[in-house]
Every structure is written in structure tokens, then in C-alpha cells.
Amino acid sequence: GLYWWDKQQCVLAVSAGRVWKITDQAGTYTEITGSTALRSAQLVSFANDASTCVMANGGQMVHTDLSTLTTMADADAPTAVTHVAELDGYVLANEVDTGRVHYSDIDDLTGWQALSFWTAEAKTDDVVAVKEAFREICALGRETVEFWVNDGVAPFSRIPGSAQPYGTDAPQSLAQVGNSWMWLAHTRRLVTMQGRQVLEVSSPYDRILQRYPSVSDAVGYTVSIDGHPIYLLNFPSAKETLAYNYQTQQWHKWGYWDTSRGEYQRYRGQTYCYARGWNQHLVGDYANGIIYKADRAVYTDNGNPIRTLLRTGHVSHGAEFTKRSDIFRIRCKRGAANSAVSNPQVMLRSRIDNKAQWGPERWKSLGQVGDHEVHLDWRRNGIYKTCQREIVHSDATDFVLMGAQEYLTVLGR
């Protein structure tokens, strides 16, 4: 897990049950030792006040003041917790295999009372994830979701009408995205909230999601790319990563290009945090435990090529007539060369009339420094009724694709 502790201006990093603090943007780190209660192969949930951070990942909660790790000692604290959250001075923690959510003493994250809990009762399913945003608690069960607030009396009560029949088999998929929530519902559909209503947003990938061997290990979190909130959902069993641009409502995939096999693997980022005080986006690699700084101006994955691929559907332009493609034009950023790559290339290939084989790769230069054209043309692109196009870029340069158009001649019906 990765967690930005804003009050302390540091990052907590957890790997294999061990905890480190990263204290500056240069990456200076120190291991925090003490408790060994954190499990080695589970994602960690974090919550904090000004001086103490609580962590949980399936067993006993652990807390730290940045000098030592301490197992939650209060006998009334739940002993099997996967998620923690903080609201109005309380830490809330789900009790594994129950519908109960416990809360600490106010302004004392280490103090707990036996009867300080509430139960999600819209349906008798277990609460498998708890998170806070918008000054309310999202309690996600296996079949339902509920939203709770601090009413100042109970002190927590369910928001009337907030219970919805959308639970999850993937507790780690729950994430705040923009001004809403997203998660993988128990129906294997990606959902978000509009007001108090749950909306399904995964139509382009519904069939793919149904085919995955398992989704219970899915991990979701939100990153920000040039101001766009992107919801990433890693599927370790399926070895794929889906990405949803919450602002444009567009789906795509992220991946890691395996050069030895010539195929995509899932995105290497298993954990993420935005270190606001340093303006750094930090990503934890599931394969080797390395923490990377993500940067829009870096065009490799730690030296490995980033291979961008765009594949269209079978395009007929609304008519099943025989057509000749005179020009296929993409609008893109030109002159993207840099000191590492003096003449970056982009490739186009085509699949005519749904044939089994793709046509040859046709490479074009994106232009050297100083080239300010905003389009790139391929001519004599075949005769077809339907055609599928594929565009690929893998050089270590910027690649911005803004659109495509085609100039045709109709040959006959």
C-alpha cells in the first residue's frame, strides 16, 4: 500500500507486511519497525488523525506515530479488519464476516468500546469495504451498498434512501472518482453513483468482464492525468487493466508491454498515492516492489517501451458499398522528437472485410523537431466494404492522437 499523510508531509509504504516512511521528494526512506500484525500478501487500508495513522489488511489493526508500529491493544477493538476510515475524529473499521462497522473513541484512534458499532441492515450481507468521502461513510457489502453520516447523536446513522442493491465480490475495487464512487458490482458490472442512484457504466466491457476467470482480486484506484480523473481497475487473474476516464466517460485499457513475449500484461501499478506536498504521483509495482514517480513527460515504463495501440471496429461508413480508401488521415501531435529519439514513428495496418490476416505494417514519421503539421496521411489504403484499422506507437516520445478521418471513392453497390 501507498498512503500520503498530509499532516506529516510523508508517504507510508507497505510491502510484505513491512512499513516504511518516505520523508522527502528525493525518496529518502526509513523502515518503521515493531508490530508484525500486518499480513504479507494483502492490500492495506489507512486512516489517520494529526499524530497517529491506523492500518489494516485483514487481521489486527496496527497504528504508528512514525517512530514505531504498535498492534491495536484495546481488547474491545475488532481483531479482523480489512478497511479503516476516519470521519469527524472517529476511526471506523469493518469486522470481517459480519455486517458490523466499529468506531473508535472520538479523537482517540486507539480507544474502543465493546458496544461502539453499527450494523448495515438493508440486507444481511457482510460489510466488505468501508471508505470515507464527502463527509459520509460508504459501507459496501456483498449484495448492497449503504451510506452513513455522523448525526451527532447516535453518533452514526444511515442516510434515508441510500441503500442500493449493488454489492461487490471485489472489495478492493471501491474508489472515490471525482465527486462520486466507483466499484465492480457483484453482477460483474462497473457502477458509479449519480446522486443516490447507482448507474452501470461498463457496457463496452460487460461481455469481457463476464469472461474473466475471477474478479474477487480486482484492485481499483483513481489517478489524475493532466487533470482527468482516471479510474484504474487491475484484474490479476485475467492479467488485464481497465481504465475509465470519469470526465469524458470513455473506456480504454492500460498495460505493460512484455517485450520478450510480444504481448500486453496488466499494468504494473498495484498501488498509488498522490503526494500532494511534493506534487508527485507515486506508483507501486506489484512485480518487484519498486515505487516509481509517474510523470507525463517520461515516455517509458522504467526503461521498458510504452506501446500505444488504437484499434477501430469494422468501419463501413454507414454503407456496405465497395469503397476505395484514397487517404487515411490522423490528427496528431507532430515534431515530437527528442534527444533520445530523433525520428519517432507511428504504424498503420488494416484488416479488409474481416479477413483472417491483417495487412502489412506501414510506418510513417511523426516528424522531427520543428515539424508543426497536425496531420499525417496514408494513401492507397485498399478496396473494401468494411475495414478495421490499427495504429501503433512505441517510441520513447510524446504521442497525442486527436482524431482520424478517411477520404473515399465509392466504386459500386
C-alpha positions in Angstrom: 0.0 0.0 0.0 0.9 3.7 -0.5 -0.5 6.5 1.6 0.1 10.2 1.6 -0.1 11.5 5.2 -0.7 15.2 4.6 -0.3 16.4 8.2 3.1 14.8 8.5 4.1 15.5 4.8 5.3 12.0 4.3 4.3 8.8 2.5 3.8 5.4 4.2 4.7 2.4 2.1 3.8 -1.1 3.0 5.2 -4.2 1.3 5.1 -7.8 2.5 3.9 -6.7 5.9 6.7 -4.2 6.5 6.2 -0.4 6.7 8.5 2.4 5.5 8.2 6.2 5.8 9.3 8.3 2.8 10.1 11.7 4.1 11.0 13.8 1.1 10.5 14.0 -2.7 14.0 12.6 -3.3 12.8 9.3 -1.9 14.6 9.2 1.4 13.1 6.3 3.4 13.3 4.6 6.8 11.7 1.4 7.9 9.3 1.6 10.8 9.6 -1.5 13.0 7.6 -3.0 15.9 4.4 -4.9 15.3 4.3 -7.7 12.8 0.5 -8.0 12.7 0.1 -6.7 9.1 -0.3 -9.6 6.6 2.2 -10.0 3.9 0.0 -10.5 0.8 -3.0 -8.2 1.3 -3.6 -4.6 0.4 -3.5 -2.1 3.3 -6.2 0.4 4.2 -5.1 3.6 6.0 -6.8 6.3 8.3 -5.2 9.0 10.4 -5.5 11.9 12.7 -2.8 14.5 13.2 -0.4 12.3 15.0 -1.4 8.6 14.5 -2.1 6.5 11.4 -4.1 3.3 11.6 -3.6 0.5 9.1 -5.5 -2.8 8.4 -5.4 -5.6 5.9 -7.4 -8.5 7.3 -6.0 -9.1 10.7 -5.5 -6.9 13.8 -5.2 -3.1 13.2 -1.8 -1.6 13.6 -1.0 2.1 14.3 2.1 4.2 14.1 3.4 7.6 15.2 6.2 7.3 12.6 8.6 6.0 15.2 7.2 2.5 15.9 4.5 0.1 14.8 2.0 -1.0 17.5 -0.7 -3.6 17.4 -4.1 -2.2 18.5 -4.1 -3.2 22.1 -7.6 -2.3 23.3 -9.4 -5.6 24.0 -12.7 -4.1 22.6 -11.2 -3.3 19.2 -12.2 -5.6 16.3 -9.4 -8.2 15.6 -10.1 -9.0 11.9 -10.4 -5.8 9.9 -9.8 -5.2 6.1 -10.8 -1.5 5.9 -10.5 1.6 8.1 -11.7 5.2 7.5 -11.7 8.4 9.5 -14.6 10.8 10.0 -15.0 13.7 12.5 -12.4 12.3 14.9 -13.6 8.7 14.7 -11.8 5.7 13.1 -14.3 3.3 11.6 -13.4 -0.4 10.9 -15.4 -3.2 9.4 -15.4 -6.5 11.3 -14.7 -9.3 8.9 -17.5 -11.8 8.1 -20.1 -9.5 9.7 -22.3 -6.5 8.9 -20.8 -4.5 11.8 -18.7 -1.4 11.5 -17.0 -0.4 14.7 -15.9 3.1 15.6 -13.2 4.3 18.0 -13.5 6.8 20.8 -13.7 10.3 19.4 -10.2 11.9 18.9 -8.6 8.7 20.2 -7.9 6.3 17.5 -6.5 3.7 19.9 -9.6 3.7 22.3 -12.5 1.4 21.5 -15.7 0.3 23.3 -17.5 -3.1 23.0 -20.8 -1.5 22.0 -19.5 1.2 19.8 -20.6 -0.2 16.4 -23.4 0.0 13.9 -24.8 -2.7 11.6 -25.6 -2.3 7.9 -29.0 -3.9 7.9 -30.5 -3.2 4.5 -29.7 -6.8 3.8 -28.0 -9.4 5.9 -24.8 -9.4 3.9 -21.3 -8.8 5.3 -19.7 -5.3 5.0 -16.5 -6.0 3.0 -15.3 -2.4 2.4 -15.6 0.9 4.2 -14.4 4.3 2.9 -15.0 8.0 3.6 -15.6 10.9 1.2 -17.9 13.9 1.1 -18.2 13.6 4.9 -20.1 10.4 4.7 -19.2 6.7 5.0 -19.7 4.2 2.1 -20.3 0.8 3.6 -20.1 -1.8 0.7 -21.5 -5.3 1.3 -21.6 -8.4 -0.9 -25.0 -7.6 -2.2 -25.8 -4.0 -1.1 -24.3 -0.6 -0.5 -25.3 1.9 2.2 -24.2 5.4 3.1 -23.9 6.6 6.7 -23.2 10.0 8.3 -22.3 11.4 11.7 -25.7 12.6 13.0 -24.1 14.0 16.2 -26.3 11.7 18.4 -26.0 8.0 17.7 -23.3 9.1 16.6 -23.8 7.4 13.2 -27.0 6.8 11.2 -27.8 5.6 7.7 -28.9 8.2 5.2 -32.5 7.5 4.4 -33.0 6.0 0.9 -29.3 5.4 0.4 -29.3 1.6 0.4 -28.9 0.2 -3.1 -28.8 -3.5 -4.3 -25.3 -3.3 -5.7 -22.7 -5.1 -3.6 -19.4 -6.5 -4.7 -17.2 -9.6 -4.8 -14.2 -7.3 -5.2 -13.8 -5.3 -2.0 -10.6 -3.6 -3.2 -12.4 -2.2 -6.3 -14.1 0.6 -4.3 -12.6 4.0 -5.0 -13.6 7.7 -5.0 -13.6 9.1 -8.5 -14.1 12.8 -9.0 -17.2 13.6 -7.0 -18.6 10.1 -6.9 -17.8 6.4 -6.2 -17.0 3.5 -8.5 -16.7 -0.2 -7.8 -17.2 -3.6 -9.5 -20.7 -4.7 -8.6 -21.5 -8.3 -7.7 -23.1 -8.6 -11.1 -19.7 -8.0 -12.7 -20.6 -4.6 -14.0 -18.8 -1.4 -13.2 -21.0 1.1 -11.4 -20.9 4.7 -10.2 -23.2 7.0 -8.3 -25.4 9.8 -9.6 -26.9 11.4 -6.6 -28.2 8.4 -4.6 -28.7 6.2 -7.6 -26.3 3.6 -8.8 -25.6 3.6 -12.5 -23.9 1.0 -14.6 -21.2 2.4 -16.8 -19.3 -0.6 -18.1 -21.4 -1.5 -21.2 -18.4 -1.6 -23.6 -16.7 -4.2 -21.4 -19.6 -6.1 -19.9 -19.0 -9.2 -22.0 -15.3 -9.2 -21.3 -15.9 -8.9 -17.5 -18.2 -11.9 -17.6 -15.4 -14.0 -19.2 -12.7 -13.2 -16.6 -11.8 -16.3 -14.6 -12.0 -14.4 -11.3 -12.8 -10.8 -10.3 -12.5 -11.1 -6.5 -8.9 -10.0 -6.6 -9.7 -6.8 -8.6 -8.0 -3.7 -7.3 -9.3 -0.2 -8.2 -8.0 3.3 -7.6 -8.0 6.7 -9.1 -5.1 8.6 -10.8 -5.1 12.0 -12.3 -3.6 12.6 -15.8 -3.5 16.2 -17.0 -6.4 17.0 -14.7 -8.5 14.0 -15.9 -9.6 11.6 -13.1 -8.9 8.0 -14.4 -10.3 5.0 -12.5 -8.0 2.1 -12.9 -9.1 -1.5 -12.3 -6.5 -4.2 -12.2 -7.5 -7.8 -12.7 -4.5 -10.0 -11.6 -6.2 -13.3 -12.5 -7.2 -12.0 -16.0 -3.9 -10.1 -16.4 -5.7 -7.0 -17.7 -6.2 -3.5 -16.5 -9.3 -1.4 -17.5 -9.3 2.3 -17.3 -12.3 4.7 -17.2 -12.0 8.5 -17.8 -14.6 9.8 -15.5 -14.6 13.2 -17.2 -15.1 12.0 -20.8 -16.8 8.8 -19.8 -14.6 6.8 -22.1 -13.1 3.3 -21.5 -9.7 2.0 -22.6 -7.1 -0.4 -21.3 -3.7 0.2 -19.7 -1.0 -2.4 -20.0 2.7 -3.3 -19.7 4.3 -4.3 -22.9 6.2 -7.6 -22.4 9.0 -7.3 -25.0 10.1 -10.9 -24.5 6.7 -12.3 -25.4 5.4 -9.6 -27.6 2.2 -9.2 -25.7 0.5 -7.0 -23.1 0.4 -7.8 -19.4 -1.7 -5.9 -16.9 -0.5 -2.5 -15.7 2.4 -2.8 -13.2 0.9 -0.3 -10.8 -0.8 -2.1 -8.0 -0.9 0.8 -5.5 -0.9 4.5 -5.9 -0.9 7.8 -4.0 -0.7 11.4 -4.9 2.0 13.1 -2.6 0.3 16.5 -2.7 3.1 18.3 -0.8 5.6 17.2 -3.4 3.3 17.2 -6.4 4.3 13.7 -7.2 2.3 10.7 -8.4 3.7 7.6 -6.9 3.0 4.1 -8.2 4.0 0.7 -6.5 5.0 -2.1 -8.8 3.3 -5.4 -8.0 6.1 -7.4 -9.6 9.2 -6.1 -7.8 8.0 -3.7 -5.0 9.7 -0.7 -6.6 8.0 2.7 -6.2 8.0 4.9 -9.3 7.3 8.5 -9.9 4.7 8.8 -12.7 5.4 11.7 -15.0 3.6 12.8 -18.2 7.0 13.8 -19.6 8.6 10.4 -19.2 7.9 8.0 -22.2 9.0 4.6 -20.9 8.0 2.3 -18.1 11.3 2.4 -16.2 13.1 1.9 -19.5 10.6 -0.5 -21.0 8.7 0.7 -24.1 5.2 2.1 -23.6 3.3 0.6 -26.6 0.2 2.6 -27.5 -2.4 0.7 -29.6 -5.6 2.0 -31.1 -7.8 -0.5 -32.9 -11.1 0.5 -34.5 -14.2 -1.6 -35.0 -15.2 -2.8 -38.5 -16.0 0.5 -40.2 -18.3 0.7 -43.2 -19.1 4.5 -43.1 -22.8 3.7 -43.0 -22.8 1.9 -46.3 -22.0 -1.6 -47.4 -20.9 -0.4 -50.8 -17.4 -1.3 -52.2 -15.2 1.7 -51.5 -11.6 2.7 -52.2 -9.7 4.4 -49.4 -7.7 7.2 -51.1 -6.4 8.8 -47.9 -6.5 7.8 -44.2 -5.6 10.8 -42.1 -4.9 11.1 -38.4 -4.7 14.3 -36.5 -1.8 14.1 -34.1 1.0 16.0 -32.4 4.0 16.3 -34.8 7.5 17.2 -34.2 7.7 15.0 -31.1 11.3 14.1 -31.5 13.7 14.5 -28.5 17.3 13.8 -27.6 16.6 10.0 -27.2 14.6 9.6 -30.4 15.3 11.8 -33.4 12.7 10.4 -35.8 9.7 8.9 -34.0 7.5 6.6 -36.0 3.8 5.6 -36.0 2.4 2.5 -37.7 -0.9 1.8 -39.5 -2.2 -1.6 -40.7 -5.6 -2.6 -42.0 -7.9 -5.6 -41.9 -10.1 -5.7 -45.0 -13.6 -7.2 -45.0 -12.9 -9.2 -41.7 -10.3 -11.4 -43.3 -8.3 -13.6 -41.0 -5.0 -11.8 -41.6 -4.0 -8.2 -41.1 -2.3 -6.3 -43.9 1.3 -5.2 -43.8 2.7 -2.6 -41.3 3.1 0.8 -42.9 5.3 3.2 -40.9 5.3 7.0 -41.0 7.5 9.6 -39.3 5.9 11.8 -36.7 8.3 14.4 -37.7 11.5 15.9 -36.3 11.7 18.9 -34.0 10.2 21.9 -35.8 7.5 20.0 -37.7 4.3 21.7 -36.8 1.9 19.9 -39.2 -1.1 18.5 -37.3 -2.0 15.6 -39.5 -0.4 12.5 -41.1 -1.6 10.8 -44.2 -1.5 7.3 -45.6 -2.6 6.9 -49.3 -3.9 3.9 -51.3 -5.3 2.0 -48.4 -7.2 -0.7 -50.2 -10.7 -1.5 -51.5 -13.2 -2.8 -49.1 -16.8 -2.9 -47.8 -15.7 -2.9 -44.2 -12.3 -2.2 -42.8 -10.6 -2.3 -39.4 -7.6 -0.1 -38.7 -4.8 -0.4 -36.1 -2.5 2.4 -35.1 0.6 1.7 -33.0 3.3 3.9 -31.4 6.1 2.7 -29.2 9.0 5.1 -29.4 10.1 7.0 -26.3 8.4 10.2 -27.4 5.1 12.0 -26.8 2.1 10.7 -28.8 -1.1 12.7 -28.9 -3.8 11.4 -31.2 -6.7 13.8 -31.6 -8.8 12.0 -34.3 -8.9 10.4 -37.7 -10.8 10.8 -41.0 -10.9 9.0 -44.3 -11.3 10.1 -47.9 -13.2 7.6 -50.0 -14.3 6.9 -53.5 -17.5 4.7 -53.9 -16.9 2.1 -56.6 -20.2 0.3 -56.7 -23.1 -1.4 -54.8 
